[in-house]
């Protein structure tokens, strides 16, 4: 038997370090060749690290959330035949096999980050990992802040019974709490409901959630944007009655053959046309070099909510796309971000960003600029309200645009004129097709 060290590979593009976001193995697990052992994050891309050999995990070199250099030892395996390390070689991994229960029992696996996988074969069957977790199933009394394994239905049942799950023994796989465990806990005189209805019971739990992976990258990006950019926001109300009538007509005529249109491609087209008059808004500002770069092409960032957090995939050359191509492009880049299949270069290089909360858009918002861009246009909720037109009160569909600009390079007057140009195009949608 030999010892084999798996090191953080060179992922390319000058990357010197990565953040460990997920372990797929624990000490004692058997690993197959090409099985994924960990996920690491570089910038906004998550990459799976596969094992080049088969063997038994002896030790893990880092903890989730650690930043580790390329070339650092990630995992030690016991392998058949000769390995690539001597048995007593140094440096030894940080987390040895005997510490596995501590690593496993701290919490559930962290929330999954959007995966940016490398090509790999199918991983080894799940029982290899679940067995290791079962060996270190949480005790009946768990550490403060630890989140017990339980389904949403079990959590609701525990709430109705007035039970705190941290005190309930779990008999399921990996210590998961089942419905029967709640009954057994109550039957042996477990934690009793407080006085009054269960919904009013005192609750004393705390949960510490480490900010790691994509969530850490988002936090850093937002902090950098707000720290470095003097934002100012501008909100304008737009009458989109005619626009919505046109959209409905186009969908009825071409929806089955060319695809359904949302309001976003119309907004993108209005942005493209308005930016021709205001090129200083379709730009990126390098504040360290003191250089503003204006772009002829509109590389539209599309703010997209994913399971792991907010990402901004890029629709390249939006100025060259008609409504249907733009709609397909927006849907494509958004789906790539949500599924974790977006290439790394698809998540950078935008020159202006469009953001929308859809039905949750509210009345107004103050979106944060995607550094180093100088502007972001936000879409708020569409509502029908009474308006005076020709002395008559009529119902009209209204929607606000809430936009933010970098006041270092965009003057307030130019920002307002840019949004007013978009308003003119959207309120008279025929102008979107006039060159």
N, C-alpha and C positions, 0 to 999 in steps of 0.2 A: 504494500500500500504506500502511496505517496501523498504529498500535500501540494495542492494546486491553488495559487492565488489568482483571483480574477480582479483585474484593475479597471479603473474608469477609462474607457477608450477615448481616443481622440475623435471627437464628433465633427471636427472641421470648422471652417469659417473663423479661425483664430480664437476659438473658445478655450479658455484656460481653466475654468472651474464650472461646476454644476451644483445644483441643489437636489438633495435626495428627497423625493416626495412620497414614495411608497416602497415598502418591501413586499415581495411576493413569496419570500421564503423565510424560514426561521431556523436557528441551529437545531440539528437533528433531522431536518427534512432531507429526502432524497431528491436530487435534481437530475433531470434528463438533459442531454445535449440539445441546445437551442431553446431550452425552456427559459422564459422570462424570469429574472431574479429580482429586478428592481426597476422603478421608473425614476428618471432624473429629469430636471428641468433646466433648459438653457433659454434665457430671455423668456419668450412665451411659448416655446415649443417643448412638449413633453416627449421624452425618448425612452423606449424600453431597452434595457440592457439584457441581452440573452447570455446564457452560459455556453462557453465554447466546448465544455466537456461534461460528462456525467459524473456524479459523485454525491457524497454526503456532506451537508453543510456543517462545518466545524465552528465558524464564528463569523459575525458580521462586523464590518469595519467602521460603520458610522450609524448614527441615529437619524430618523426621519426629521427633516428640517435642517440638517447640517449642510454646509457648503463645503464641497470637497474638490480638490484639484484633479485635473486630468492626469492619469497615471498613478493616482493613489490606490492603495489596496482596498477593494470593495468587499470581497467575500473570500473566505478560505474553505476549500473543499478537500475532503479525503477521497482520493481517486485510486482506481486500480492501476498498478504499475507505478512508474516514476512520475512524480509531479514536477513542478517548476520551482519548488522551495525545499529547503532542508527542514526537518521537523522542528528544530529549535530556532529557526531563522527569525530575525527581527526586521522591521517592527511588527509586533503582534497586533492583530485587530483589536479595536477598542472594546467590542462587545463579545465576550467569550461565551461558550456554550452554556456554562453554568448560570449565566445571567439571563438566559432566555425567558424564564417565567416573568422576570421584571419587565422585559420589553413587551411581552405579549399581554400582560395583565394591566398595562397602563390604561388602555382605552381600546375602543373599536378601531379597525383600520380607518385611516383618515379619509375624508370625502374624496372621491375620485376626481383627479384633474383630467381635463381633456387630453386624450392620449395622442401623441404624435409618434406612431410606432415605426420602428425599423422593421424590415421584412424578417420574418421568423417563422419557424414551424410551429405547429400546435403545441401548447405547453403540456407538461405532464398532468395526469389526472388530479383533480382537486383533493382527494383523500390524502395525498402526500403531505399537504399543508395542514388540512384540518386536524389530522392526528396530532401534529405538534401543538396546535392551539388547545386541543382537548387536554393535553397533559398539564397545561397550566391554566385551567379554567378558573375564573375569578372566585374568590372565597365569598361566603355569605355576607360578610361585612366588607364592603369595598372601600377603596380610598376615596377621600372627598374629591368631588369633581369627576369621578369615573362614571362613564355612561354605560350601564349594563346593556347587554344584547337582548333585544326584545322587538317583536313586530309592533306596528302601530296599533293593531287591535288589542294586543296585550297591554300596551301602555295606557290605552283608553280604559280598559277594564280595571287596571290598577288604580287609575285616577278615580273611577267610580266607586271602588272599594275603599278608597282612602289609604292606599298602601304606597310606600316609597320603594321603588324597585331596587335600590341599592342594598336593601336588607333581605331581599328574596333570593333563595338559592335557585339557580337555573340548572335544569336537568337535560336540556337540549344540547346539540352540538356546540362546542366552544363555549359552554356555559350559558347558552341562550335560554331565556326565561319563557316557559310555555304557560298556557292557560291553566293546566293542572298544577303548576308550581304556585300560582296565586292561591288556588283552593287549599293546597297543602299548607302553605304559609299561614293562611287564616285559620285552618283547622287546629294548628298546634299553638294557637294563642299568639300569633305574630302581631305585628304592628296593627293596632286597632284604629278604626276611623275616628277622627275627632268629632266633637259635638257639632250638630247641624248637618246639612246636606254635604255630600262629598265635594261638590264643586266649590264650597267655601272653606275646605280644610286648609290649614296652614301648610305651606310648602317651604322646605328649607334647603333644597338641593342647589348646588352650584356646579357649573361645568366650565372648565378651562379649555379653550379651543386654540391650539397653536396656529398662528398665522404663517402658513408655509405654502410652498408651491405657487400655483397661479394666483391665489389670494394675496400672497406676499408681493408678487410682481405687480399686481393691480394697485396695492397700497403704495408701493414705491413710486409707481407711475403717476398716480393721482397726487401724491405729496409733492413730487417734483414739478408737476404741472402748476399746482397752486402756488408753490414757493417761487417759481421762476417767472411765471406769467402774470402780469397785472390784468386780470380779467375785467371786462365790462360787458353787461348783457343788454340786449334790446329785444323787446317783445312787440309783435304786431299782430293784429287780428286780420284774418283773410276770409273773404266770402268765397267758399268753394262750392256753391250750389251748382254753377255751370260746369265746373270741373267734374263733380260727382255724376252729373247727368251724362257728360261725355264718357266717363269711365264705364258707366253702366251700359251705354250704347255700344261701346267697343267690345265689352265683354259679351254682350248678347250676340254680336255679329261674329266675333272671332275667338271667343273664349274656348270653344272646343277644338279649334284648329291651331291657334297660336298661343294659347295659354291665357289665364286670367290675369288681369292687371290690378295691382293695389295702387294706393296713392303715391307710394315711394318712387316709382319710375317717373311720374309727372314732376315730383319735387326735384328729383335728380336732374331732369331736363331743364327745369327752370333755373337751377343752380348753374348748370353749364352755360346757359345763355347769359345769365346775369354776370357771371365771372368774366365774360369777354370785356365788359365795361370796367370791371374792378379787378385787374390782374394782381393787385397787391394783396388780395384776400386768398387767392389760390397760391399759397406760398408756404415756405418753411423758414423759420428764423433760427440761425445758429448764433445764439447770444454770446457764446464764448469767443467766436471769431468776429462777431459784429457784422454778419452778412445775412441779408434776406435773399433767398432764392425764389424767384417767381417761375411758375411752370406753365407752359402752353397747354399741356395735357392735364385733364382733370382725373386724378387718381383718387377715387372716392372711398373714404373709409366708411364702413357700415357698422356702427356700434351694435354688437350682437351679444345677447345674454346667453350664456352656456351654463351647464351644471356646475362647472368650476368657477364661474365668474364672468366678468365682462371682457370681451375680446373685440378687436377692431380689424376684421379682415378687409382686404382692399380690392375694389373693383377697378381694374386698370382701364384707362382711356374711356371714361364714361361719356366723353364728348362725341365718340364715334358710334354710339349705340342708339338704335331706335327704342321706342317704348318697350317692345316685347323682348328685345335683346337685353335691355337694361334690367327688366323684371327678372329674366332668367339668370342674369349675372348676379344680381343682388341675392336671389334665392340660393344660387350655387355657392357663393362665398360664405353666406351665413350658415348653410348646412355643413360646409366643410369645417367651420369653426366649432359648431355644436358637436359634430361627430368626432372631432379631434384629428381629422384627416387633412386639415389645411397644411400646405407646405410652409416652411419657415418664411420664405420670401413673400408669401401671400398675407402675412401678418405685419408687414412693414411697408413704408414708402408712400403712405397716403399723403395727399396735399390739402385736403379739407374733409371733414367728417360730417355725416348725416346720422342723427340719432333719433329714435322714436320709441316711446313706451306704449304705443298702440292704444288700446282701450283704457289703459291706466295713465294716459298722458297728462291728466290734470289740466288746470287752467293755464299755468305758466310754470316754467322751470328755469334753472340757471346752469346749463350744461358746462362741464369742465373741458377745456380745450385739450386735444390730444397732442401733447408736446412732441415735436417742435412745430406743429402747425400753428396757424395764427387765427383760425376761426372754426366754429362748429355750429351747425344749424340743427335745432331740435324741433320736433313736431309734437304738438299737444293734441288733446282729445277733440274730436269733431262733434259739435252739438248743434241742434236746431234751436234758433231763438228768433223772437219777433224783431223786425227791423222796419223802419220807415223808408219806403221807396215810392217816389212820386206822390207823396202825401197819404199813402195807404200803408197800413200795418200788414206786413206779410211775413211768413216764416222763411228763414234762410239758414243754410248750413254754414256755420262759422268754425274756424279753426285758428289757433294761435301758432305762430312760429316764435320760439324762444331761442335766441342765438347768443353766443358769446364770442368776443374778439380780444385779440392781444393789443392792448392800448399803446404798446411801444411802437407798433408798426402800422396799426389801423386806426385812423381817426374816427371819432364818433359820427361825424357827418357822412363819411364814406360808408361806414357800416349801415347806417340808416338808409342811405340811398341804395345800397346793395339789396337790402331786404325789401325796400319799396319796389325795386325792379323785379324781384321775384314775385311780389304781390301782384303787380300788373300782369305778369305772364299767367299766373294761376287763376286770376279772376276773369281773364279773357283767354281761355285755353287755346283758342285758335292760333294765338301768337306763338305758341310753343312749336308750331310747324312752319313758321315763316322765317325764311333765311334772308 
